[in-house]
Amino acid sequence: MTSDLPRLRILVYSDDVNTRRQVVTALGTRPDPDLPEIECLEVATAPVVVQHLDAGGIDLAVLDGEATPAGGMGIAKQLKDEIDDCPPIVVLTGRPDDAWLASWSRAEAAVPHPIDPIRLTTEVVALLRAHS
Protein backbone atom coordinates (compact mmCIF):
# COMPACT_ATOMS: atom_id res chain seq x y z
CA MET A 1 0.00 0.00 0.00
CA THR A 2 1.14 3.53 -0.63
CA SER A 3 1.20 6.34 1.85
CA ASP A 4 -1.20 8.32 -0.40
CA LEU A 5 -4.13 6.29 0.90
CA PRO A 6 -6.44 8.05 3.32
CA ARG A 7 -5.95 7.11 6.93
CA LEU A 8 -8.44 4.88 8.67
CA ARG A 9 -10.05 6.65 11.63
CA ILE A 10 -10.51 4.73 14.87
CA LEU A 11 -12.51 6.25 17.71
CA VAL A 12 -11.23 5.18 21.15
CA TYR A 13 -13.67 5.78 24.03
CA SER A 14 -12.91 5.52 27.74
CA ASP A 15 -13.29 7.85 30.69
CA ASP A 16 -9.83 6.63 31.74
CA VAL A 17 -6.96 8.33 29.90
CA ASN A 18 -4.69 5.37 30.71
CA THR A 19 -7.05 2.94 28.96
CA ARG A 20 -7.22 5.20 25.91
CA ARG A 21 -3.41 5.42 25.84
CA GLN A 22 -3.08 1.62 26.10
CA VAL A 23 -5.36 1.17 23.08
CA VAL A 24 -3.63 3.85 21.01
CA THR A 25 -0.18 2.49 21.89
CA ALA A 26 -1.23 -1.11 21.15
CA LEU A 27 -2.53 -0.18 17.70
CA GLY A 28 0.26 2.19 16.70
CA THR A 29 -0.07 3.96 13.37
CA ARG A 30 0.19 0.97 11.02
CA PRO A 31 -1.10 -2.23 12.67
CA ASP A 32 -1.07 -4.10 9.35
CA PRO A 33 1.08 -3.51 6.25
CA ASP A 34 -1.85 -4.28 3.93
CA LEU A 35 -4.02 -1.52 5.42
CA PRO A 36 -3.58 2.26 5.34
CA GLU A 37 -2.20 4.04 8.38
CA ILE A 38 -4.65 4.66 11.19
CA GLU A 39 -5.50 7.78 13.12
CA CYS A 40 -6.94 7.36 16.62
CA LEU A 41 -9.45 9.86 17.93
CA GLU A 42 -9.58 9.73 21.73
CA VAL A 43 -12.95 10.48 23.35
CA ALA A 44 -13.81 10.63 27.07
CA THR A 45 -17.61 11.10 27.07
CA ALA A 46 -20.57 9.23 25.57
CA PRO A 47 -22.21 12.27 23.93
CA VAL A 48 -19.02 12.98 21.99
CA VAL A 49 -18.87 9.33 20.84
CA VAL A 50 -22.41 9.61 19.46
CA GLN A 51 -21.64 12.99 17.87
CA HIS A 52 -18.60 11.61 16.00
CA LEU A 53 -20.33 8.46 14.81
CA ASP A 54 -23.39 10.43 13.71
CA ALA A 55 -21.12 12.70 11.67
CA GLY A 56 -19.50 9.75 9.90
CA GLY A 57 -15.90 9.25 8.87
CA ILE A 58 -15.13 6.73 11.62
CA ASP A 59 -13.95 3.33 10.34
CA LEU A 60 -14.05 1.47 13.68
CA ALA A 61 -14.74 2.22 17.34
CA VAL A 62 -13.10 0.75 20.44
CA LEU A 63 -15.41 1.32 23.43
CA ASP A 64 -14.48 0.68 27.06
CA GLY A 65 -17.19 -1.44 28.66
CA GLU A 66 -15.91 -0.40 32.08
CA ALA A 67 -16.21 3.35 31.46
CA THR A 68 -18.45 5.44 33.71
CA PRO A 69 -21.01 6.86 33.81
CA ALA A 70 -21.80 5.39 30.37
CA GLY A 71 -20.30 2.01 29.62
CA GLY A 72 -19.14 1.03 26.18
CA MET A 73 -21.59 -1.87 25.86
CA GLY A 74 -24.61 0.36 26.32
CA ILE A 75 -23.18 2.90 23.90
CA ALA A 76 -22.46 0.13 21.36
CA LYS A 77 -26.08 -1.06 21.57
CA GLN A 78 -27.36 2.51 21.12
CA LEU A 79 -25.08 3.10 18.13
CA LYS A 80 -26.05 -0.16 16.43
CA ASP A 81 -29.76 0.61 16.99
CA GLU A 82 -29.62 4.24 15.85
CA ILE A 83 -26.92 4.63 13.18
CA ASP A 84 -27.41 3.23 9.70
CA ASP A 85 -24.23 1.60 8.46
CA CYS A 86 -22.61 1.82 11.90
CA PRO A 87 -18.89 1.01 11.75
CA PRO A 88 -17.59 -2.12 13.50
CA ILE A 89 -17.21 -1.92 17.26
CA VAL A 90 -14.75 -3.59 19.62
CA VAL A 91 -15.81 -3.54 23.28
CA LEU A 92 -13.27 -3.77 26.08
CA THR A 93 -14.80 -6.00 28.75
CA GLY A 94 -14.02 -6.26 32.45
CA ARG A 95 -13.21 -9.96 32.14
CA PRO A 96 -13.25 -12.69 29.47
CA ASP A 97 -16.57 -14.08 30.79
CA ASP A 98 -18.28 -10.78 29.86
CA ALA A 99 -17.99 -11.51 26.12
CA TRP A 100 -21.68 -12.51 26.07
CA LEU A 101 -22.58 -8.95 27.10
CA ALA A 102 -20.58 -7.59 24.20
CA SER A 103 -22.57 -9.91 21.96
CA TRP A 104 -25.81 -8.44 23.40
CA SER A 105 -24.52 -4.97 22.56
CA ARG A 106 -24.08 -6.10 18.92
CA ALA A 107 -20.36 -5.31 19.02
CA GLU A 108 -18.41 -7.31 16.46
CA ALA A 109 -15.61 -8.19 18.91
CA ALA A 110 -14.72 -8.14 22.60
CA VAL A 111 -11.29 -7.89 24.22
CA PRO A 112 -10.97 -8.23 28.02
CA HIS A 113 -9.07 -6.01 30.42
CA PRO A 114 -6.15 -6.01 31.00
CA ILE A 115 -5.60 -5.11 27.37
CA ASP A 116 -3.47 -7.59 25.45
CA PRO A 117 -1.94 -5.51 22.61
CA ILE A 118 -1.63 -8.52 20.28
CA ARG A 119 -5.20 -9.65 20.80
CA LEU A 120 -6.58 -6.13 20.42
CA THR A 121 -4.59 -5.49 17.24
CA THR A 122 -5.64 -8.85 15.77
CA GLU A 123 -9.34 -8.08 16.36
CA VAL A 124 -9.07 -4.53 15.00
CA VAL A 125 -7.17 -5.57 11.86
CA ALA A 126 -9.63 -8.39 11.12
CA LEU A 127 -12.58 -5.99 11.38
CA LEU A 128 -10.89 -3.29 9.31
CA ARG A 129 -10.07 -5.81 6.59
CA ALA A 130 -13.62 -7.18 6.57
CA HIS A 131 -15.20 -3.73 6.36
CA SER A 132 -12.85 -1.90 4.01
GUKESE-959745 format. One record per atom (N, C-alpha, C, CB): residue in one letter; x, y, z. Coordinates in pm, whole numbers, plus 50000, padded with zeros to 5 digits. Glycine has a CB too. Example, Ala and Ser with C-alpha at 12.3 -4.5 7.8 and 13.67 -1.06 7.14 Angstrom:
A513194943150780;A512304955050780;A513204967050780;A511314955350905;S512854977550708;S513674989450714;S512905000350787;S514084994050572;
//
This chain:
M500844988350000;M500005000050000;M500905012550000;M499044999950122;T500375022949940;T501145035349937;T500695044550048;T501015042249801;S501535054150078;S501205063450185;S500185073950140;S502465070250236;D499795073750010;D498805083249960;D497375079550005;D498865083949807;L497215067450051;L495875062950090;L495395070950211;L495875047850121;P494085073550215;P493565080550332;P493715071850457;P492075084450311;R493935078450566;R494055071150693;R492705065550735;R494625080350803;L492755054350805;L491565048850867;L491425055551003;L491655033050880;R490185059451037;R489955066551163;R489325057051264;R489065078951142;I489975055851379;I489495047351487;I489165056051607;I490535036451524;L487915055251652;L487495062551771;L487785053651892;L485975066451765;V488445059151993;V488775051852115;V488095058952231;V490335051052137;Y487115051952294;Y486335057852403;Y486665051152536;Y484845056752374;S486995059352634;S487095055252774;S487145067952857;S488355046152799;D486585067252977;D486715078553069;D488095078653134;D485615078053176;D488855067953115;D490175066353174;D491255069053069;D490345052153235;V492005079753086;V493045083352990;V494075072152974;V493735096153035;N494345064653080;N495315053753071;N494815042552979;N495625048153211;T493525039652986;T492955029452896;T493035034152752;T491485026452934;R492695046752728;R492785052052591;R494225051052540;R492295066652587;R495175054752623;R496595054252584;R497025039952553;R497475060052697;Q496575030352634;Q496925016252610;Q496425011652473;Q496335007252720;V495205015552438;V494645011752308;V495435018252195;V493155015752299;V495655031152206;V496375038552101;V497795033052085;V496425053652135;T498465030352195;T499825024952189;T499825010952129;T500445024652329;A498855002652167;A498774988952115;A498594989051963;A497624981352181;L497774998051913;L497474998251770;L498565005051688;L496155005351747;G499235014751745;G500265021951670;G499645029551553;G501335012151619;T500445032251452;T499935039651337;T499735030751215;T500875050951301;R500315018851218;R500195009751102;R500144995451155;R501395011651001;P498974991051206;P498904977751267;P498994966251166;P497634976551343;D498854969451037;D498934959050935;D499494965250807;D497544952550909;P500494959050745;P501084964950625;P500154965450505;P502324957450589;D499094957350506;D498154957250393;D497034967550407;D497554943550379;L497004974650518;L495984984850542;L496644998650546;L495214982050674;P495865009150519;P496425022650534;P496785025450680;P495415033250483;E497515036150701;E497805040450838;E496495043650909;E498745052950838;I496545043151042;I495355046651119;I495605059351198;I494965035151214;E494505065951227;E494505077851312;E493515075051424;E494125091051232;C493955076151549;C493065073651662;C492535086851716;C493805065951774;L491245087251736;L490555098651793;L490125094651934;L489325103151705;E490725100752035;E490425097352173;E489235105552223;E491655099752264;V488285098552286;V487055104852335;V486805100252478;V485835101352242;A486385109552565;A486195106352707;A484745106252751;A486955116052790;T483795110652665;T482395111052707;T481485104952601;T481965125552736;A480395098952647;A479435092352557;A478815101852454;A478345085852638;P478395113952494;P477795122752393;P478735125952277;P477365135652459;V480025126952305;V480985129852199;V481165117552109;V482345134152260;V481085105552166;V481135093352084;V479985093651984;V481045080552173;V478795095952033;V477595096151946;V477725107051841;V476305098352031;Q478185118751881;Q478365129951787;Q479295125951672;Q478925142351861;H480435119951704;H481405116151600;H480865105151509;H482705111651665;L480195095351566;L479675084651481;L478495089351398;L479265072651567;D477685098351451;D476615104351371;D477175112051252;D475755113751458;A478285118851272;A478885127051167;A479535118651058;A479915136451227;G479875106151089;G480505097550990;G482015099250988;G479945100150853;G482655091650902;G484105092550887;G484885084350987;G484515106650898;I484205076251068;I484875067351162;I484825053251102;I484205067751305;D485975046651095;D486055033351034;D485855022051134;D487385031650966;L486095024851263;L485955014751368;L485965022051501;L487105004051361;A485255016451599;A485265022251734;A485695011751835;A483865027951770;V486515015851930;V486905007552044;V486285014352166;V488505006052058;L485345007452231;L484595013252343;L484875005652471;L483085013152313;D485205012752576;D485525006852706;D484235003252780;D486375016452792;G483994990452795;G482814985652866;G482824989153013;G482684970852851;E483964992653067;E484094996053208;E484045011053234;E485394990453263;A483845018953129;A483795033553146;A482565037653226;A483785040653008;T482695049053296;T481555054453371;T481425069253337;T481725052353525;P480255074853341;P478995068653381;P478335060353269;P478035079253426;A478795061653147;A478205053953037;A479195043552989;A477785063352920;G478835030953004;G479705020152962;G479665017852812;G479335007353034;G480735012552761;G480865010352618;G479855000552560;G482225005452589;M479394990952640;M478414981352586;M477074987952560;M478234969752682;G476644996352652;G475395003652632;G475485013252515;G475015011252758;I476625019852503;I476825029052390;I476835021152259;I478155036952407;A477505009652258;A477545001352136;A476124997552093;A478394988652159;K475304993252188;K473924989452157;K473165001352099;K473194984152283;Q473315013052161;Q472645025152112;Q473095028451970;Q472935037052206;L474405027851946;L474925031051813;L474405021351708;L476455030951814;K474405008551739;K473954998451643;K472454999951615;K474254984451696;D471695004251717;D470245006151699;D469915018851623;D469565006551834;E470745029251636;E470385042451585;E471125047051460;E470605052351690;I472285041351430;I473085046351318;I473065036351203;I474535049251362;D472545040751090;D472595032350970;D474055030750931;D471765038550853;D474405018850890;D475775016050846;D476805019750954;D476085023750717;C476495015751077;C477395018251190;C478715010651167;C476735013851326;P479835017251193;P481115010151175;P481254998751277;P482305020051189;P482194989751253;P482414978851350;P482854984351485;P483474969051296;I482494976751589;I482794980851726;I483504969551799;I481514984851801;V484574973151871;V485254964151962;V484964969452102;V486814963351933;V484464960652190;V484194964652328;V485274958652418;V482774960052373;L485794966952506;L486734962352608;L485924958052729;L487784973552645;T486004945352765;T485204940052875;T486024939153002;T484644926252838;G485324938353115;G485984937453245;G486714924353265;G484994939453355;R486194913753202;R486794900453214;R486374892053095;R486384893553348;P487084881353064;P486754873152947;P485314867852950;P487714861552938;D484794864753069;D483434859253079;D482354869353041;D483174854353219;D482714882053024;D481724892252986;D481524893252835;D482154905753040;A482144884452758;A482014884952612;A480554883652568;A482844873852547;W479734876352643;W478324874952607;W477614888552613;W477614864852699;L478014897252703;L477424910552710;L477794918852587;L477884917752838;A479014917252542;A479424924152420;A478594919252302;A480924921952393;S478284906452301;S477434900952196;S476044907352202;S477324885552208;W475494909052323;W474194915652340;W474234929752284;W473794915952490;S475364936452300;S475484950352256;S475624951452104;S476674956952324;R475764939952037;R475924939051892;R477314943551846;R474864947351822;A478254944151940;A479644946951902;A480184934951824;A480534949752028;E481034937651729;E481594926951646;E482684919051717;E482144932751519;A483304925051820;A484394918151891;A484474923252035;A485754920151819;A485064914952120;A485284918652260;A486704914652299;A484244911852354;V487364923552372;V488714921152422;V488684924452571;V489814929752344;P489114915052658;P489034917752802;P490174926452853;P489014904752878;H489884933252965;H490934939953042;H491674929053119;H490344951053141;P492934929853150;P493854939953100;P494064938052949;P495204939453174;I494314949052882;I494404948952737;I495664941652691;I494384963252681;D495434931452610;D496534924152545;D496734930752409;D496224908552532;P497854937652387;P498064944952261;P497954936152137;P499424951452263;I498434923852145;I498374914852028;I496934910951998;I499234902252052;R496204907452100;R494804903552080;R493974915352027;R494184898252211;L494154926952087;L493424938752042;L493734941951896;L493754950852130;T495014942051862;T495414945151724;T494864934751626;T496954945851712;T494894922051663;T494364911551577;T492874913751549;T494574897851641;E492114916951652;E490664919251636;E490414931551548;E489984921051773;V491124942251575;V490934954751500;V491294952751352;V491784966051561;V492414946451326;V492834944351186;V491834935551114;V494244937851180;A491364925051177;A490374916151112;A489104923851075;A490024904251205;L488634932351166;L487424940151138;L487654950651030;L486914946751266;L488804957251033;L489114967150931;L489214960750793;L490424974450964;R489834949150787;R489934941950659;R488554938050607;R490814929350674;A487714932950697;A486384928250657;A485464939650613;A485734920750771;H485714951650663;H484804962750636;H485404973550545;H484374968950765;S486584970750488;S487154981050401;S486924977750255;S488654982650428;
//
